[in-house]
Amino acid sequence: MNRGISFVLVPLVALLAGGAGVLYARKEAPVAAASPAQSAALAKLLALELPDTKGVKQPLAQWKGKVLVVNFWATWCPPCRKEIPAFSAMSQKYADKGVQFVGISIDTEKNVSNFQTAQKVSYPLVIASPAVVQLTEELGNASQGLPFTLIIDKNGAISQIKLGALSEDELDRKLAGLSQPR
């Protein structure tokens, strides 16, 4: 009987592990080439002017020509809150290397302002409208989950899409390659 269970269990475990690996790789994979729909959504995103924590509209186009790390997050999202200190550290490390971070929050201005003050976030935080949340789906976030991060290269092309938290090491490796002079 044990042999029969092993005969079924071993292939089942291998199949599940393989499936988990495929899903993990999909979350981590850099973008080879953006689809026309993603390119159109990115153009819409970069054309937006979103209010910061003081209500001042910030055009995302002001950072054209820089590597842009766009992080969709919320104060009520534990993985989002966990990755922000690493984003702040990387923002400071790469500030003079042509890299700009911006956090797009799915939250209220008051909550984001309080969070920014308490956590000393070193990069701009802006507030998203429901239309911007919908735009994340067009950018590759089918589940509209958080955190969701786009890394856009100096030429305005999507370099990486990540659903889920980015580690400081992963972010550092990616930015080191993109911020190199070419």
C-alpha positions as CSV (number, residue, x, y, z in Angstrom):
1,M,0.0,0.0,0.0
2,N,2.9,2.4,0.8
3,R,4.3,1.8,-2.6
4,G,1.0,2.7,-4.3
5,I,0.7,5.9,-2.4
6,S,4.3,6.8,-3.3
7,F,3.6,6.0,-6.9
8,V,0.8,8.6,-6.9
9,L,2.2,11.1,-4.5
10,V,5.7,11.7,-6.0
11,P,4.4,12.7,-9.4
12,L,1.7,14.8,-7.9
13,V,4.2,16.7,-5.7
14,A,6.5,17.2,-8.7
15,L,3.6,18.6,-10.7
16,L,2.6,21.0,-8.0
17,A,6.2,22.1,-7.5
18,G,6.6,22.7,-11.2
19,G,3.4,24.7,-11.4
20,A,4.5,26.8,-8.4
21,G,7.8,27.4,-10.2
22,V,6.0,28.6,-13.3
23,L,3.8,31.0,-11.4
24,Y,6.8,32.3,-9.4
25,A,8.7,32.9,-12.6
26,R,5.8,34.7,-14.2
27,K,5.7,37.1,-11.3
28,E,9.5,37.7,-11.5
29,A,10.1,37.7,-15.2
30,P,11.4,40.9,-16.9
31,V,9.4,42.0,-19.9
32,A,10.9,40.9,-23.2
33,A,8.7,43.4,-25.2
34,A,5.6,45.2,-24.1
35,S,2.4,44.3,-26.0
36,P,0.7,47.1,-27.9
37,A,-1.9,47.3,-25.1
38,Q,0.8,47.6,-22.4
39,S,2.6,50.3,-24.4
40,A,-0.7,52.2,-24.8
41,A,-1.4,51.8,-21.0
42,L,2.2,53.0,-20.2
43,A,1.7,56.1,-22.4
44,K,-1.5,56.8,-20.5
45,L,0.2,56.3,-17.1
46,L,3.1,58.6,-18.0
47,A,0.7,61.3,-19.2
48,L,-1.0,61.4,-15.8
49,E,-0.8,64.3,-13.3
50,L,-1.6,62.9,-9.9
51,P,-2.0,64.8,-6.6
52,D,0.8,64.5,-4.0
53,T,0.2,64.5,-0.2
54,K,-0.2,68.3,-0.3
55,G,-2.7,68.2,-3.2
56,V,-0.2,69.5,-5.8
57,K,-0.5,67.8,-9.2
58,Q,2.6,65.9,-10.1
59,P,3.1,65.1,-13.8
60,L,4.7,61.7,-14.2
61,A,6.2,63.1,-17.4
62,Q,8.5,65.3,-15.3
63,W,10.8,62.2,-14.9
64,K,11.1,61.5,-18.6
65,G,14.6,60.3,-19.5
66,K,15.2,58.7,-16.1
67,V,14.9,55.1,-15.0
68,L,11.5,55.3,-13.3
69,V,10.4,52.9,-10.5
70,V,6.7,53.1,-10.2
71,N,5.3,51.4,-7.2
72,F,1.5,51.0,-6.7
73,W,0.8,50.5,-3.0
74,A,-1.5,51.3,-0.1
75,T,-1.0,52.0,3.6
76,W,-3.3,49.1,4.5
77,C,-1.2,46.6,2.5
78,P,1.4,44.8,4.8
79,P,3.7,43.7,1.9
80,C,3.6,47.3,0.6
81,R,4.6,48.8,3.9
82,K,7.4,46.2,4.3
83,E,9.1,47.1,1.0
84,I,9.0,50.9,1.3
85,P,12.1,51.2,3.5
86,A,14.1,49.3,0.9
87,F,12.6,51.6,-1.8
88,S,13.6,54.6,0.2
89,A,17.2,53.3,0.6
90,M,17.4,52.5,-3.1
91,S,15.9,55.9,-4.0
92,Q,18.7,57.6,-2.1
93,K,21.4,55.3,-3.4
94,Y,20.4,55.8,-7.1
95,A,19.3,59.5,-6.9
96,D,22.4,60.8,-8.7
97,K,22.4,57.9,-11.2
98,G,19.3,58.9,-13.2
99,V,16.8,56.8,-11.2
100,Q,13.5,58.2,-9.9
101,F,11.1,56.4,-7.6
102,V,7.4,57.3,-7.3
103,G,4.8,55.7,-5.1
104,I,1.3,55.7,-6.4
105,S,-1.0,55.0,-3.5
106,I,-4.5,53.5,-3.6
107,D,-5.5,55.3,-0.4
108,T,-6.6,58.7,1.0
109,E,-4.4,61.8,0.9
110,K,-4.5,62.0,4.7
111,N,-3.4,58.3,5.3
112,V,-0.6,58.7,2.7
113,S,0.6,62.0,4.2
114,N,0.6,60.5,7.8
115,F,2.5,57.4,6.5
116,Q,5.0,59.5,4.6
117,T,5.7,61.6,7.7
118,A,6.0,58.7,10.1
119,Q,8.1,56.5,7.8
120,K,10.2,59.4,6.3
121,V,9.7,58.1,2.7
122,S,12.4,59.7,0.6
123,Y,10.6,59.8,-2.8
124,P,7.4,61.3,-4.1
125,L,4.1,59.7,-3.1
126,V,1.0,60.5,-5.2
127,I,-2.6,59.5,-4.9
128,A,-4.4,57.3,-7.5
129,S,-7.9,57.6,-8.7
130,P,-10.0,54.5,-9.5
131,A,-9.1,54.9,-13.2
132,V,-5.4,54.5,-12.4
133,V,-6.2,51.3,-10.5
134,Q,-7.9,50.0,-13.7
135,L,-4.8,51.0,-15.7
136,T,-2.7,48.6,-13.6
137,E,-4.7,45.8,-15.2
138,E,-3.8,47.0,-18.6
139,L,-0.1,47.1,-17.5
140,G,-0.1,43.5,-16.6
141,N,-1.6,43.3,-13.1
142,A,-4.7,41.2,-14.0
143,S,-5.6,40.7,-10.4
144,Q,-5.1,44.3,-9.5
145,G,-3.1,43.1,-6.5
146,L,-0.6,45.2,-4.4
147,P,2.2,45.9,-4.3
148,F,2.7,46.2,-8.1
149,T,5.9,47.7,-9.4
150,L,6.9,48.8,-12.9
151,I,10.5,49.6,-13.8
152,I,10.7,51.8,-16.8
153,D,14.0,52.3,-18.6
154,K,15.5,55.7,-19.7
155,N,13.9,55.3,-23.1
156,G,10.4,54.9,-21.6
157,A,10.1,51.2,-22.2
158,I,8.9,48.7,-19.5
159,S,11.9,46.8,-18.2
160,Q,10.3,44.8,-15.4
161,I,6.8,44.2,-14.1
162,K,6.5,42.7,-10.6
163,L,3.3,41.8,-8.7
164,G,4.3,41.3,-5.0
165,A,7.1,42.8,-2.9
166,L,10.5,43.4,-4.3
167,S,13.5,42.7,-2.1
168,E,16.2,45.3,-1.7
169,D,18.8,43.0,-3.3
170,E,16.5,42.3,-6.3
171,L,15.8,46.0,-6.8
172,D,19.5,46.9,-6.4
173,R,20.6,44.3,-9.0
174,K,18.0,45.5,-11.5
175,L,18.8,49.2,-11.0
176,A,22.5,48.6,-11.2
177,G,22.1,47.3,-14.7
178,L,19.7,50.0,-15.9
179,S,21.5,53.0,-14.4
180,Q,24.8,52.2,-16.1
181,P,25.8,54.7,-18.8
182,R,25.3,53.2,-22.3
